Structure formats: C-alpha cells, structure tokens
Amino acid sequence: MHLASAEAAPDDDAMSEFQSLAGKLLVAMPGIGDPRFEHAVILICAHQADHAMGLRLDRPAPGVTLRTVLQKLEMEGAELATDQAVLMGGPVDRERGFVLHTSDWTAPDASLPVGEGLAITATREALAAMTDDETRPERSVLVLATPAGARGGSRTS
C-alpha cells in the first residue's frame, strides 16, 4: 500500500510560498457567524507572514465628521473641512486614526503605500492636507481606530 511520496509535488512549493494580500479587499461572507465582521469590507494595508493590518471601510462613525474631528483636535483649517463621514475600523488598541488616500499626496517617511495608487498616513499633516485645496489628495477618508471591546472589537489586527 502506497500512502504518499516523500517528494513534494511541483505545485506544493508554489502553494506554500507566502503571498501578501496588501492592497486587497477582504469581504465577509454572508453568515460569517461573528457579529464583529458581519458585512465587513477590510482593506489589507500591511501583510507579512507573521502579521497583518487592515482598515475596515464599511462602517461610518455615527455623528462623526471630518470637521468635528479637526475641531476637537483644534487644528487650523478645521472650519474648511467638509462634513465628510469618518469611518470606524482601524487597528484595535490604538488611540489614533489613519488617513486612507490616493498616492498623489504622500508624507515622506510617514506614508505607507497600500497597493497601486493608495497609501495610508497617520499624521496631523495628512489631516491638514484633507482641507487644503492646493495639497489635498484626489480622494481621502479618515478611518478611526476601534478601541478593543467597542462594538465587539477584536484584539487581532
């Protein structure tokens, strides 16, 4: 009786190689069974063999706009900000937000490319750029971190 060969099939090596999902969207399947991820759409921003980080893009923060965030941070130009919705769904256990934006605007040493044409930046400079007609990225959205335990937040990022 022959159970298995000790030699790997040619496709086994290709399947075992790590393939990053950075820049890809993960969409929750219906009936996922975990309310934290029902209807979730997550942009994978960083993905290595031992860690990953993504931003949830499908959940607006109730009552929170770009203008209200900038006013709370007492940022110059807050009055110029729009009432653009802010999203909830960044990495957990962090007291910060991320600006997801097109790569026509980047901050040297602060922006992380996230696939073709997109980047994330977690600086006040990125927030200020969202309100500046001369430096504004073509498209941008603020994604706030979700504290662990808030709305069933997970501790994995």
LINKAMO-V597023 format. One record per run of one state. SS is the DSSP state (helix for helix, strand for strand, loop for the rest). FROM is the first residue (numbers start at 1). LEN is the number of residues. If there is no record, write none. Layout:
ss=SS from=FROM len=LEN
ss=SS from=FROM len=LEN
This chain:
ss=loop from=1 len=9
ss=helix from=10 len=7
ss=loop from=17 len=8
ss=strand from=25 len=3
ss=loop from=28 len=7
ss=helix from=35 len=3
ss=loop from=38 len=3
ss=strand from=41 len=7
ss=loop from=48 len=4
ss=strand from=52 len=5
ss=loop from=57 len=3
ss=strand from=60 len=6
ss=helix from=66 len=7
ss=loop from=73 len=5
ss=helix from=78 len=3
ss=loop from=81 len=4
ss=strand from=85 len=6
ss=loop from=91 len=6
ss=strand from=97 len=6
ss=loop from=103 len=8
ss=strand from=111 len=3
ss=loop from=114 len=4
ss=strand from=118 len=4
ss=loop from=122 len=2
ss=helix from=124 len=6
ss=loop from=130 len=10
ss=strand from=140 len=6
ss=loop from=146 len=4
ss=helix from=150 len=3
ss=loop from=153 len=5
